[in-house]
Amino acid sequence: MKFKRLHINALSASIMLFLAGSMTLQANNLEDAANELKMHQAAINIDENSFSCIRDMTPVRHFYVDNILGDLDATLAVANAPEGAKYPPGSVVQLVPTEVMVKGEAGTSPVTGDWEFFELEVSEDGSKIINRGFVDVNNRFGGNCFACHLPARDKWDFICESDHGCEPIPIDHSMTGALQRSDPRCGEEALESGDSMALFKLKTMVVIGSVKKWFEDLF
């Protein structure tokens, strides 16, 4: 009987040690998972310092790309994919200095394909985030960014180009190019022939749009 009691006690002790080891292992796994999540959250953190001179990014046709997580090659591969593909997390896509799209981690915002939209104010001092979000950000012309990019969702991962199904924007490549070359964050302007006229037309459009909105709000 004494032998059986000792045997049972030894077995109980072994089970307790096993359970303690398992709990320690689970705790370590949970801690590792939490640390990994914190690393991802920290890595994808975006603030005003995340945005600088648009011309420091990599040009692709008429727009610029980058990757704030450092995976620029993967971003470029998708940007140049003839049949479209999904952009990797951290991808940054920018057509003009004041508007930016940033791809978040998977699951960040399924409805927008994990893209977050930013409206910026830019100057020689840097960038100021005026508005940011997923489905409720509007550009300076009053257009909703998400609604504009939605037609390009399935094949092109929400990236609009002339043949990606999106509605035409009210500015052409001469205007977007002029804005890129006159980004005040870049220092000295790099204007080309015709840029001054393109910028004048753009400013006129903005003024007209503002006056139109003022009348609409008034009446």
N, C-alpha and C positions, 0 to 999 in steps of 0.2 A: 504493500500500500504506500509506504514511504517512497519507494522507487517510482511509483506511478505519479505521486505528487511532485516529486522532483522533475520528472519528465514533462509533466504538464506545465510546471513553472518555467522550465527551460524553453518549451514550445511557445508559451505566452510571451516570454521575453524576446524570442526570435521574431514573433509576429509584430510586437511593438517596435522593435528595431527596424523591421521592414517598412512598417507604416510610417515611422518617423523619417526614414530615408526617402520614401515616396513623397511625403508631404514637403520635405526639403527640396526635392527635385522639382515638384510642381511649383513651389514658391519661386525657385530659381528660374524656371521657365516663364512664369508670369512676370517676374522682374525683367527678364531678358526681353519679353514681348513688349512690356511697357517702355523700356529704354529704347527699343527699336522704333516704337510709335513716336516717342518724343524726338528721336533723331529725324524721322520723316517730317514731323510737324515743324521742327526747327529749320530743316533744310528747305522747306517749301514756303517758309515765312516771307511775306512780301510787304515792303513798306516803300516810302518815297525814295529811299536810297537804292531801290532795286532798278530804277529807271534812270538812264542817262542818255547821252547823245545817240540818236537813232542810227547815225552813220558808223558808230562803233560796232554795230551788230553786223550780221552777215547778209548781204543782199541776195535775194532770190527773185528774179524777174523784176517786178515793180514794188516789192515789199521787202521787209527785213525780218530775220529770225535770230533767235538766240535760245539758250537753255540755262536757266538759273541754277540747275543742278549739275551743270557741266557736261551734259550728254548732247553736245551740239551736233555730233555726227549723226546720231539717231534722228534728231529734229530735221536736219538737212536731207536725210534719206527720204523722209516722209514728204517734205516740201517739194522734192524733185520727183516723187513717185508719179509716173504718168497715169496710173489708174487709181490714185488716192490710197490712203492708209490712215491709221490712227496715230496721232502724235504722242510721243512719250511724255510723262510727267515732267514739269519744269519748262516745257516749250513756251517760248515767247514769240508772238507774231504781231508785227506792227506795220501799218501802212503809212500813218502820219504820226508826228511827234506827240499829239495830244490824245491818242486812242491806242489802247493796248489790250491784247488777249493773252492770258497766262493759263497754261494747262496745270490743273492740280492733280493730286494723287487720285488713283482710281476710287470712285465712290464719293468724291468731294461734292459733286453736283450732277447726278445722272442725267437730269433733264437737259443740261447744257453740255453734255459730254465732258464734264469736269472742267470746262473753261470758265474762267472768271474774267469779267470785262472791267476795264478801268478807263475813266475819263480824267485826263491830266490837265494841269495848267503848267506851262513850261516857261522858264526864263533863264537868264545867265546864271542865276543862283541854283538852278536845279529843277526838280519836279515836285509838284504838289498834287496829291490825289484829291480831286474834286468829288468824285463818286466812284464807287466800286460795288460789284455785286454780280449776280448770275442772270436774272431775268428782268431786272427793273432799271437797268442803266441806259440812259439816252445820250445821244451825241449832241453836238452843238446845233445841229439842224432839227433836233427834236425826234430823231429816229431812234427806235428801240434797238439796241445792239443785238440782243438775242433773236428778235423777230427777223432782223435783217439777215442773220447768219443761218437761221433755221433751215432754209431750202437746201443748204450744202451739208446737212447733218450726216446723212447715211454714207455717202461715198467719199466726201472730202473732209470729214471731221470738222464741220462748221466753218471751214475756211473758204471765203468767197473769192472768186476770180470771175473774169468775164464769161466763162463757159461753165460755171459751177451751179447755175440755177438761181442765183440771188438776183434780186431787183437791182437795176443800175443805180449807183449812188450819184448824187448831184454834182460831183466833181470828177474831172478827168485826170489822166495820168500826168498831164503837164502841171496841173495844180498840186497833185500829191508829190510829184518830184520836186517842185519848187518849195513845198513845205519841208520836205526832207533836207534839202540843201540849205535851208534857212533856219534850221533848228538852233535856237539861241544857246542851248546847252553845249553845242559843239565848238563854241568860240566863233572864229571868223566865218562868215557865210561863204558858201561855195556856189554862188548863183551862176547859172548858165544863161545863154541868150533866150529871151522870152519869159524868164522866171518872174521878172518884176511885173509884167503885164498879167501873168497868171495869178500872182499874189494879189494884185489890185482887183481882179475879177472875183477872187475868192472872198476878199474882205467886203466887196459890194454885196455879194450873195448873203453873207452873214448879217450885214446891216439890214438888208431887205427882209430876211427871215425873222430878225428880231422885231422889226416894225410890224410885220404881219402877225406875229404871235401877240404883240401888244394890243393890236386891234381886235384879235380874236378873244383875248382875255377881257378886253374892255366891253365888248358887246356880247 
